[in-house]
Amino acid sequence: MNRARIAAFVATVAASALLGVPSSVHAEETNCRGSIGSRTVDNLRVPQGATCTLNGTRVEGTVKVERNATLYAFDIRVIGNVQAEEAARVRVLAGSRVNGSIQLDDGGNARIRNTRVGGSIQLNANSGYLLVARNDVGADVQAFSNSGGVRIARNVVDGNLQCKSNVPRPTGGNNVVQGNKEDQCRNL
């Protein structure tokens, strides 16, 4: 590189720093212990064993709920997904919107109610009571191998409603399903 190019490069970097132009974009992760109100965050994590209450919060990325953690979410907006693995409790309620999917695996109880979900709702191997009611779901609702009871009622599902290997069998009804109602959910 000749001296003129080096000087131009240094001037460009200096000007970018003065103007506050980021050299690269990194999404930040917010750890939630306690409550977050009406503000915007990038990604949100509920750490192991913590309890987080979101009320009117906007998440530009994904919400992750870790082992033995609890999430209470009211009127939230999530651009990505809500994911929980081995969580104690998950509540997504009261006019919330999740552009991606809600996936709850190997956890305790959960309620997803009065929520618009752009992707799927997936409930896999949870041991607590699960309620999926009055939601508008852009893809599938799936409940597989849950053992605490599942109620699926009054949802509008653009994809399929699929249930297998749940003990006891899922209950509910009055679901409007554009695709197929399959296996344990064929009468819901």
DADA-V862407 format. One record per residue. N is the residue number from 1. SS is DSSP state (~ for helix, > for strand, _ for the rest). NEAR is the number of other C-alpha atoms within 8 Angstrom. D_FIRST is the distance of its C-alpha to the first C-alpha in Angstrom with 2 decimals. Layout:
BEGIN
{{N SS NEAR D_FIRST} {N SS NEAR D_FIRST}}
END
This chain:
BEGIN
{{1 _ 4 0.00} {2 _ 5 3.76} {3 ~ 6 6.65} {4 ~ 6 8.18} {5 ~ 8 6.19} {6 ~ 9 6.46} {7 ~ 8 9.95} {8 ~ 8 10.80} {9 ~ 8 10.16} {10 ~ 8 12.24} {11 ~ 8 14.75} {12 ~ 8 15.26} {13 ~ 8 15.95} {14 ~ 8 18.21} {15 ~ 8 20.02} {16 ~ 11 20.65} {17 ~ 9 22.11} {18 ~ 7 24.28} {19 ~ 6 25.53} {20 _ 6 26.37} {21 _ 7 24.38} {22 _ 7 24.24} {23 _ 5 21.05} {24 _ 4 23.37} {25 _ 5 27.08} {26 _ 4 29.52} {27 _ 6 33.25} {28 _ 7 35.25} {29 > 9 38.51} {30 > 9 41.53} {31 > 8 44.28} {32 _ 13 47.69} {33 _ 9 50.66} {34 > 8 53.17} {35 > 9 52.70} {36 > 11 50.05} {37 _ 8 51.29} {38 _ 8 49.93} {39 _ 8 46.18} {40 > 8 43.10} {41 > 12 41.22} {42 _ 12 38.56} {43 > 13 40.06} {44 > 14 43.30} {45 > 12 44.73} {46 > 17 48.30} {47 _ 12 48.14} {48 _ 9 50.75} {49 _ 9 54.17} {50 _ 12 53.10} {51 > 12 54.74} {52 > 13 52.75} {53 > 11 54.28} {54 > 13 52.23} {55 > 12 53.89} {56 _ 11 52.14} {57 _ 14 48.73} {58 > 11 45.84} {59 > 16 43.55} {60 _ 11 40.34} {61 _ 11 39.99} {62 _ 14 42.52} {63 > 14 45.46} {64 > 10 46.07} {65 > 16 49.39} {66 _ 14 49.61} {67 _ 13 52.58} {68 _ 12 55.72} {69 _ 15 53.98} {70 > 14 55.60} {71 > 14 54.16} {72 > 11 56.21} {73 > 12 54.42} {74 > 13 56.09} {75 _ 12 54.76} {76 _ 15 51.17} {77 > 12 48.38} {78 > 16 46.07} {79 _ 11 43.27} {80 _ 13 42.97} {81 _ 14 45.69} {82 > 14 48.24} {83 > 11 48.35} {84 > 14 50.82} {85 > 11 51.50} {86 _ 11 54.55} {87 _ 17 54.84} {88 _ 11 58.20} {89 > 12 58.52} {90 > 12 56.59} {91 > 10 57.81} {92 > 13 56.01} {93 > 13 58.45} {94 _ 9 59.45} {95 _ 10 57.42} {96 > 14 54.18} {97 > 12 51.54} {98 > 17 49.28} {99 _ 13 47.01} {100 _ 13 46.45} {101 _ 14 49.10} {102 > 13 51.27} {103 > 13 51.55} {104 > 13 53.92} {105 > 12 54.35} {106 _ 11 56.73} {107 _ 17 57.59} {108 _ 12 60.63} {109 > 13 61.93} {110 > 11 60.16} {111 > 11 60.96} {112 > 12 58.97} {113 > 12 60.94} {114 _ 12 60.49} {115 > 15 56.82} {116 > 12 54.75} {117 > 16 52.59} {118 _ 12 50.21} {119 _ 12 50.01} {120 _ 15 52.58} {121 > 12 54.72} {122 > 12 54.89} {123 > 12 57.36} {124 > 12 57.34} {125 _ 11 59.60} {126 _ 15 60.33} {127 _ 11 63.46} {128 _ 12 64.34} {129 _ 11 65.82} {130 > 11 63.45} {131 > 11 64.03} {132 > 13 62.18} {133 > 12 63.98} {134 _ 11 63.56} {135 _ 14 59.93} {136 > 11 58.14} {137 > 17 56.04} {138 _ 11 53.63} {139 _ 11 53.79} {140 _ 15 56.07} {141 > 13 58.14} {142 > 12 58.50} {143 > 13 60.67} {144 > 11 60.80} {145 _ 11 62.64} {146 _ 16 63.32} {147 _ 12 66.34} {148 _ 12 67.14} {149 _ 13 68.20} {150 > 15 66.27} {151 > 11 67.40} {152 > 14 65.69} {153 > 13 67.33} {154 _ 12 66.88} {155 _ 15 63.28} {156 > 11 61.81} {157 > 17 59.72} {158 _ 11 57.76} {159 _ 13 57.36} {160 _ 15 59.74} {161 > 15 61.82} {162 > 15 61.80} {163 > 13 63.68} {164 > 9 64.43} {165 _ 9 65.87} {166 _ 15 66.46} {167 _ 10 69.49} {168 _ 8 71.27} {169 _ 9 70.67} {170 _ 13 68.80} {171 > 9 70.98} {172 > 9 70.52} {173 > 9 70.74} {174 _ 8 70.32} {175 _ 11 66.77} {176 > 8 65.60} {177 > 13 63.51} {178 _ 8 61.91} {179 _ 9 61.32} {180 _ 10 63.69} {181 > 12 65.60} {182 > 10 65.58} {183 > 8 67.49} {184 _ 12 68.65} {185 _ 11 67.50} {186 _ 10 69.27} {187 _ 6 71.99} {188 _ 11 69.84}}
END
